[in-house]
């Protein structure tokens, strides 16, 4: 009996020694290399592991919902090294409208566009009821939302990098870049054409492509646009990030969106876009796919007569125009199919521009926690388009951005936000629908 007890004690002691040794070994493992993942099960709580663009500085205590004023116009440099392995494949049939007209004192000596003026109503009686003047950043800006990156400058390379990483995280493939000729800009901005080489280089880093959204600058017409196309193709056409669209005939051609194309008469456009035009661009080295903006229903006939290759609808306000109304997309798609045109519906997460048009409440479209955006995306997929455009990545003035935004309030203003969801909510929704679009498109081709 005594011998049995001694044997039992020895066995128990050996067992306890082995357990202790194993525990000490596990304790010595670094969390990132341990077989069982992060300690305390944090791997099961992805919310605790999310890092925002403002968290990339070592030692930062900032969360995605904190936004102190001292960081209002600063963005940390991106982390060195390769791209994140969890970035989805880019969907080159998803195009997003992108604006590079923002500036701040650090990079530009002053705020640009964040201080946008409050536009007057055309009716003097209505206008008298609303405030005028410019916004006063950093607390008061020309937007109903506040960007997670702060009041950035489009000239900050780290901002461009952060933007394109966001786009790629959303599975977007093509940037439709708002473009003005050299030395020209919108009324509130400064020339930015010299940023295009940097944008192309960073886009290439993220396997994105860049097309051009040509704005209605002063005196734009068929001849000046001819010069613009030659300039862009000659200067950027060989860059690996320069977007080319494969046509039904197998040709790969550049693509240009022409904003407010209806301002120029169809007969003038026909001189450039039809094969018999006096200064036609067709069947030359500068031939491309030109996409016109459709606002009214009658524009579809003007677009066809002009020699354009396609139609887009731009506005993110369902019901605002004929083209932006979801109920008309099927008939527009049918018209395009019958006339060998590309139909590109434009979807958006919502619309609110009362920061710069204080009187324009009737065109506000509430985001409804993402439901408005998903309704638009579903409406687009129902007509089986070859391409979908998103309005917008960062048109903050009109509240159509899918860029990450954070809650912010002060004594005078409480900004809209994406709560109860995360700042990157609309990027995640875009990724979801980009992947859904790719899967459905495979079925359309069967």
N, C-alpha and C positions, 0 to 999 in steps of 0.2 A: 504493500500500500504506500509505504514511504517512497519506494522507488518510482511508483506511478506519479506521485505528486511532484517529485523532483523533475521527472521527464516533462510533465505538463508545464511546470514553471519555466523550464529551459525553452520549450517550444514557444510559449507565450512571449518570453523576452525577445527571442529571435524575431518573431512576428512584429512586435512593437518597434524593434530596431529597423526592420525593413520599411515599415510605414513611415517612420520618422525620416529615414533617408530619402524616400520618395518625395515627401512633403518639402524637405529642404531643397531638393533638386528642382522641383517645380517653382519654388519661391525664387530661386536664383535666375530663372528664365526671364528675359526681357519681354514685356507685354507684346511688342510687335513681332517677336519671333516665336512666342509660345505656341505650341500645337493647338491649344484650346482657345486662341483668340485673345481679345482684350479682357482684362480682369473685371470681375464683378458683373459680367454679362452686359457691358456697355454696347457690345456689338449688336445687341438686340434692340437698342434704343437709338436709331439713326438720327432722331431729332437732336440728341445730345452731341452728335458728331458733326453736324452741319457747320461749315465755316463760310462766312460771307466774305465778300471782297474787302470789307473793312477789317477783317480778322487776320489778314495775312501777315501783319507785322508780328514778329516774335514778342511774346509777353503782353500782347494786347488783351484788355479785359472787355473790349467792346463786343456786344452781341448785335444780331441783325436788327434789333428794335431800339438800339441806342444811336443817337445821332447828334452829338454835341456840336456846337457852333464852330469850334476851332477846327473841325474836320470838314467844314462845309465845302471847301474847294480843293481838297487834297485827296488823292487816291494813291495807295501804296503801290510800289512796283510789283509786277507779277512774280511769282516764285520761279526761281531758275529751274532748269531741267526740262524733261520732255513733257508731252501732253498727258493729261489724266487718262488712264486706261479705261475709265468708265464712260467717256464721252461717246454718244451714239454716232452711228454713221450719218453723214449729212444727206438730206433728201434734196436733190437738186431741182425738184419740182415745187419746192416751197421757197418763194421769194419774199423777202421782207424789206420794206421801205425804211431807209436809214438816213439820218440827218447829222451833218457835221458842222452846224452853225453855232455851237455853244462855246462860250469863253468865260474865263474868270481872271481876277487880278494877277494870280500867280504866273499864268502863261501868256496872258494877253494884255495885262495892264488895266483891265476893267472887266466888268461883267458884260457878256454879250448874249442876247436872247433871254437869259434868265430874268433880265429887267424889262421884258417886253412891255410895250405900252398897252393901255386899255383902249380898245378900238371903239370909235363912236358909231352909234346906230345911224343909218342913213336918214331917218326921220328925226328932225330937230326936236320935236316934242317928246319923242321917246328918249332921245339921247340926253335930254336935260334931267332925266330921272336917275342917271347912272354916273358913277365916278369916271374920271379921266386921268391922264398922266401915266407915268411909268411905274413899274414895280421897283421895289427897293431891296435887293438881295443883301444878305443871305436869308433873312427871316421871311421876307415877302418876295415871292417869285412869280413869274408868269406861268403858273401851272396849278392845277387843283391837286396834284400829287407831288411827292418829294422823292427824288431819286436816292437809292441806297448808296450810290457812289458819291453823293454830295453834288455841289454845283460845279461840275467838271468842265474842263476845256477839251474841245475836240482835238486840240493840238497836243494833248498829253498822250504820248505813246502808250503809257500804262493804261489809260482809259480805253484807247482803241483795242488794246489787247484784252482787257476785261470784257468789253462789249462783244468781241468776236468769240471769246470763250463762252459767254452767255448764249450767243446765237448757236454755236456748235452744240452746247448742252441741250438746246431745244430741238436738235436735229434739223435745223434750217441749213440749206445748202447754198443759197444765193442771196447776196446783198444787193438790193436795188438802191444805189447811192444817189442821193439828191445832188444834182450837178449844175453848176453855172460855169460859163466860159472863164478863162483867166481874167483877173482884174474885175470880175463882176460878182455880185452877191444879191441876196434879197435886201429889202429896205432896212431891215433891222440888223443885218450882219456885216461881215467883212469877207473879202475873197478867200476861198478855201481850196481852190483847185490844186494848189501845191501840196495838199495832204494826200492826194490820190496815190502816189508811189508808196507811201508808208502803209496806206490802207491795203493796197494790193499785196504787199509783202507780208503783213500780219494775216491777211486772209489766207494766203498760201500756207502759212504755218498751221492754220486750223483746217486746211483742206476745204476752205470756202471759195466761192467764185463771186466775182463782182460784175454787175451790169450797171447801166447808167439810167437815171431817172432825170431827164432833161427838163429843167424848170422854165417857166415862161418869162425869161428875162426881157428887158426893154428892147423892142424892135426885133424880136425873134420872128423869123419867117422861113420860107423854104430854102432860100439861098444861105442864110446864116446857119441853118441847121445842117445843110450840106457841108459847110466848113467845120462845124462842130464834130460831125461824124468822122470826117477825114482826120481832124486833129486827134480825136480819141483813139481811133484805130491805129494811126501812125505811131502814136506815143505809147500806147498801152496794149495794143493788140497781140503782141508776142509774149506778154507776161503770162505765166502759167495759171494765174488766178483770174485772168480775163474770161468772162463767161461767154460760151458759145452754145447755142441751142441747136440740137439736131432736128432737122425738118423731116417731113414725111418722105421727101425725095432722097434723104440720106445726107444732105449737105449740113455742115455745121457752120452756123452764122452767128455773129454778135447780135445782141438784142438791146433795143432801146425803148424805154417807156417815155412817152411824150406827154407831160402834164399839161392840162388845159389846151389840148390840141385843137379843140373846136374854135379857138380864137382866130385861127388862120383859116381862110376860105378853102373849101375842098379843091377848087380849081388851082390854087397856088400849090397845095400839097401834091396834086397830081403831076405837076411839072417835075417833082423830085422822085415820087414813089411809083409812077407808072412807067412801063418800058418805053413808051413813046414820048415821055416828058422832055421838055427842052433841055433840062440839065438833070436827067435821070441818074439815079444812083444804082439802078438795077443792072445786073450782069457786069458790074465793075468790081474792083478789089474792095470797094467800100460798101458793097451790098450787105444788107442786114435785115433783121426782123424788127419792124417798127410797130409799136403797140400804142393805140390811141385811147384817150380817156372818153368814156361814154357817160354823159350826164343825163341828157334827155333821150327819149326813144328815137326821135328823128335823127339823132346823131349816127345811128347805125348805118343809115343810107349814105350820109356824108362820108363816113369812114370807109365804106366800100368804094365810093366814087373817088376818094382821095388816093387809093392805092395802098393803104395801110395793110398790115399783115394780121392784126389782131385788135382785141378790145380788152380794156381792163376797167374796173369800176371805182377804184381807190377808196371812196368814202366808207367809213366804219359805222355809218348811221343808217340802219335799216329804215327805209321809208323816206329818207331825206331827198334822194333823187330817184329817178326811174332806174338808173343803173345800180344804185346801192340797195335797192329793194329786193330782198331774197325771192319774193314771189315772181319776179321777172327773169330770174336767171335761166330758167329752162327755155323760155322763148328766145332769149339772147343766145344761148348755146345752140339752139336749133338754127337760128339765123346764121351764126358763124359756121356751123357745119355745112350749111347749104351753100355758103359763099367762100369756102376754103379759107376761113379766118380762124385764128386762135381765140378762144374765150378764156379770160383769166379773171375769175371773180375775186374780189378783195374782201377779206374778212378782218374783223377787228374785235378787241375785247370789250369795247364800250366807247362812249364819246362824252366828253364834258370840256367845254372851252370857256366857261364863265369867268375864268381868271383874266382872259384877254378880250372876251366879248361878254361883258356882264349882263347883257340883255338877252342872251341866246339860250334861255332855259328850255325852250321847246324842243331843241335838238339834242338835249342830253339823253344819253342811253346808259342806264344803270348797268353795271357789270353783273349784278345779281350773283356774286360769288363764283363767277366763271361761267354761269349758265348762258349768258348772252353770247360769249365767245364760242362756246360749244354748239350753240344753236346755229350760229353763222357757219362754222366749219362743217356741221352736218348738212346744212343747206347747200354748201359748195360741193361736197362729195356726192350729193344726190344727182347732180347734173353731169357727173363724170368728166371734169375738166382735165386737160393735159397739164395745166399749171395752176397753182393757187398763190395769190399774193396776200401778204399780211400788212395791214395798216394799223400800227407801225411798230418798229422797234423802239423808237425814242422821240416821237412827236409829242413832247410833254405839254405843249400849249393847248393841244386839242384832246388831251387825256386818252390817247389811243395806244399808249406805249405798252409793250409787254416786258420792257426792261424792269429789273427789280426795283421796287419802291418800298419805302419804310414809313411807319406812322410818325407824324410830327405835328406839334401844336405849339402855339405861343399865345401871348395875350390878345393878339388880333386875329389869329387864323388857326383853324384846325384843318389840316390837309386830309384829303381822302387817303385810304390805304387799302391793302388787300386782306386785312384781318377778317375772319380768324385764321386765314391761311398765311403761309410764309411769303417773304418778299419775292421769291422766285416762282410764285404760283403759276403765272402765265407762261413762263418758260417751260414748266413741267407739262402744262396743258398742251402747249405747242408740240412738245416732243411726243406726247401721247397720240395726237392726231396726225402728226407727220408719219409715225409708224403705222397707224391705222390706214392712212391714205396709201402708203406703199403696198400694204397687204391687199387692200381692195382693188388697187390698180392692177395687180397681178391677175385678179379674177376677171377684170374687164377685158383683158387681152386673151382670155381662154376662149 
